[in-house]
Amino acid sequence: MQSVNSKLKKIKGDASFRTFYRKLNNKRSSIIVHATKEKEKNLLIYDTINSLLIKNKILAPKLYKENYKKNFIEIQDFGNDTVFKLLKKKGSNKINLYKKSIDLLNEIQKIKQNKIKNFRGTDYKVPIYENNKLFKEAKLFSEWYAKIYISKKKLPKFNIEINKQIKFLLSNLKLKNETLVHRDFHVSNLMRYKKKFATIDTQDALIGNKAYDLASLIDDVRFKSNKKLKENIYKYYLKLNKKKINNEILLNDFEILSVIRNMKIIGIFSRLAVRDKKMKYLKLIPYAWKLIELRFKNNEIFDNLKRVLDLNFSKEIRNSK
């Protein structure tokens, strides 16, 4: 992996099975992405989605070199300025950073292409984000989180009830699956590079509902934002798309997908702690609950799901890390 006159420095990773290194030499810095587990997704598909974005004038990491046999790719380095880091800076213009993030999302959602060749010369067609996949993801809540707090005796009944409510919500989605969806479009995966906004961590992209990435950005568990800021970001997206989309339909899907996504996140973070011993994600679970509760307010579509959750998870449980 390392060449003459260059050095590798391990950098902070994410929740995936990848390892990242910054490669420094006299000419430029680059990022080495190494993966042996889920290698196809983490290396091949990651670069393929990046290539699709780049082809459509979206800033994503370019491929410099691939050595798939040795489990790594070398890609463009966008530096360290994630939107998350910029938002955390004292005196940051939060709404401006979010507006630029929405501008980027808007450009991604204009992409019509869903097929591209990967670096091995094979066609890759971006799969559809079907409801059964959303359902399986939401079930992670029961499989990894609920079983910690609900007894073995009560768990089967709980699972039947919660699955029924998830299916009901999914059946009420109104927008078509026709948009390129990043699936992790949040402030830690958006970067400012040479005054432009770029996206990373694209390997999970699918063709799905345009409200999904909007919910990922606004109801992001990693960065706490107040209700007014959330509303302003949503209004800005709506303003950009007012000729293309009905607000009632968008809001319906936005709220449903936000709730389902945050239930999935609670499940994933519990799995990371239990299975992978990555305990740091547990501290984000109480805010994920708050985001679910925020979307429950003033929307009767969630009444039955709220009842099931309220019966089984006290405030103490929701606030525990």
N, C-alpha and C positions, 0 to 999 in steps of 0.2 A: 504493500500500500504506500510506502514511503519512498520517495525518490531522493537522489542526491541534491543537496542545497535546499532542502525543504524540511519543515518540522511539523509534527502533528500535535495538536492540543485538544484533549477531550473537552467537549462542551456539554452544557446541560441538555438532557434529553427530555422526552415527553412520556406519555403513558403507553407508548407502543413498545414493540420488541426491537427497536432500532437503537444503534449507538451512533453518535455524531462526533466528528472531529473537525477542527478547523486546520486546514493545511496552509502553512505560510511559506512563501518563497519570495524571491526578489521581484518577480513579475506581478503576482496577484495572490489574493487569498481565495480559498475555495472551501467547500464543505464536503467531507467524506461521509457518506451514509452507509453504515454497515448493518447487515441483517442476515441471520441464518434462519430464524423462525418467521413464518409468514413472509418469506423472501419475495415471492411473486408480487404480493400487494405492496410491500414496503420498498421495493426497488423498481421492479418493472412497471407496475401500474402507476406508481408515484410519478415516475418520469413521463409515462404516456399521457397522464392527465395534464402535467406541466406543459408538455409539448402541444397539446390541444389548446390550452389557454394561451400560450405564446403565439401560436398560429393565428389566434383571434385577438391579438394585440393586448393581451392581459399580461402584466408583469408577474412571472413565476420563474423559479430557478431553472436556468439552462443546464443542459447536460454537457459536461466537459469530457467525461470519460466514463466508460462502464467496464467493469470486470465482474460480470454476473457469476462466472464460475468461482471466483474468489469472494463472492458475497458482498460486493460494494459498488457504489456509483460515486462519481465525483461531480458535484454540481456547483452552480453559482452561489456565492456568498453575499447575502443581503445585509450583513452587519448585525447589529444588536438592537436596532430601534424598532421593537415591536410596538404596536399601538397600545398594548397593555402598559408597557414601560413609559410611553409618552403621556398616557392618561394619569399615571401615578405621579408625574412631575408636578411640583408646586406651581400653581398659577397656570396650569395647562388649559387650553381652550377646548374643553371636552366636546361641546356640540360640534365644533369645527372638525375635530378628529373623527367623530362619528359620521358627520356628513360626508367626509371623504371616503370613509369605509362604505357608506351606502352608495356613493358614486361608483365605487369599484364593484360592489354587488350588482348594481344596475347594469354595468357593462358585461359582467359574467352572464347575467340572465338574458342578454341579447344573443348569446351564442346559439346557433341552430345546429351546429355540427355535433354528431354523437359517435363518430367513428374516426379512428386514426391508427396509423401503423406504430407499433412499439419498436424499440431499438433492436429487437431480434427479427424484425421484418414481418411480423404477424399483425393482422388487423385486430384492433381492440374496439369492441362496441360497448359504450357505457351502458351498464344495466339499468333497468327501471326500478325506482324506489317504490315497490308495490306495498300495499297495505299489510300483506302477510309478513313482510320484512319489518315494517314499523311495529307490528304486533309482537314479533319475536324479540325485538329490542326492548319494548316496554315490559315484557315478561321478566327481564333481568332484575326488575324491582322486586318481584316475588322470589325469584331464584336465589338472589344473593343478599337482599336487605330484609325482606319481610320474615324470612326464616330465622333471623337472629332474634326477633322480638315476639313472634307468634309460635305458640306451642305446636308440636308435631300433630297433636290431636285436632287442633283448630285450623291448621294450615290448608288442608284440602278444600274445606268450605270457603276459606278466604280466597284461595286461588280461583275457584269457580266464579265467585262474585266479581273479583277484580278483573278477570279475563273478559267477563261479560260486559263490564263497563268500558274497557279499552276498545273492544270490538264495536260497541255502540258509538263511541266517539269517532273512531276511524270511518265508520259508515256515514258519518255526518260531514266528512271533508267534501268540499265542493269544487276546488280548483283541480285542473287536470295535471297529470304527471308529464310535463312537457318542457321542464326547465332544468338546466344543469345545476345541480345542488352540490355544494362543497361538502356539506354535512358537519363540518367543524368550523364554520365561519364565525369565529370569535376573535377577540382582540389579541390573544396570544399568537394567533396564526396569521395576523395581518402586520405588515411591516412598512415603514417608510424608508425608501431607498432612492437617493438622488432626487428628493422632493416629490417622488411619485409613490403611490401605494401599491404594494405587492402582496401576494398570498403564497403561503407555504402549506405543507401538510395536507396535500390535496388527494391522497391516494384512495380515500373512501368515497369520492364523488360518484353520484348517480343522477339519473334523470328523474326528477320528482316535482314536488309542489313548491312553488316560488315563495310561499310563506315560511318554509322550513328554515332557510338561512337567515331570514329576517328575524325569526324567533331566536335563533342561535346567537345572533349579535345583540339583540335588545335584552333578552332574558339570559344573559351570560352569567353562569355561576361563578366565574373567576373574577369578575369585576363588579362590585356593587355600585349600582346607579339608582338615583331616586326616581320616583314615579313620573315627575315632570320631565326629566331628561328622556326617560323611556318614551313618553308620549310625543315629545318633540322629534325624536329620531323616527318614530313610526310615521308621524305627519309628513316628515321630509320625504320618506320613501313613497308615501301615498301621492304627494305633490308631483314627484317625478313620473308616477305611473297612473295618474288620474284618468287618462284617456283609455288606458288598457285594462283597468281593473275596477271592480265594484268594491267600495269600502266594506260593506256589510259582509260580503263573501270573504274578502281578505282577512278581516278581523276574526271571523268565525274560524277560519283555518289556522290563523296565527295563534289564537288562544289554545285551540285543541293541540296543535303541534308543540307549543311551548310546554304544556302540561305533560304530554307523552314523552317529550325529549328529556325533561327534568326528572321524570320517573326513571327513565333509562339511565340517566347520569347517576342517580342515587344507587342504582343497581351496579353500574360499572365501577363506581368509586368504592363500593363495598367489596366487589370482586377483587379490585386492585389491592385492597387491604388484606383480605382473607387469603386469597390465592397467591398473590405476588409480593406480599409483605411491603407494599408501597403505602404506608400509613398516612402520608401527608395529605392524601386526597379526602380523608374523612372530615377534615375541618371545613370542607366546602359543602357538606351535606345539609347543615342547617339553613344555609342560604338557598339551596335548591328547593327545600321545603317552602321557604318564604315566597319564592317565585311561583310555585304551584298554587299556594294560597292566594297570591295576588290575582292570578288568572281565574280562580274560582269565584271571586267577588263579582256580583251583579251579572252572573251568567248562569241561568238555570240548567243549561245543558250538562253542567258538572255536578248537579245536586246529588245524584245517586253515587257517583264516584266519591264525592266529598263525605257522604254518610259512611261509606265503607271504610275510608281512610280514618275518619274521626273515631270510629268505633275501635280501631285497632292500634292507632299511633297517637299517644298523648303528646302534649306540648313538651314534656320532659324528654320523651324519645326523640322528637323532631329537633330538639336543640342539642342533643348529645352528639359528641364527635367520636 
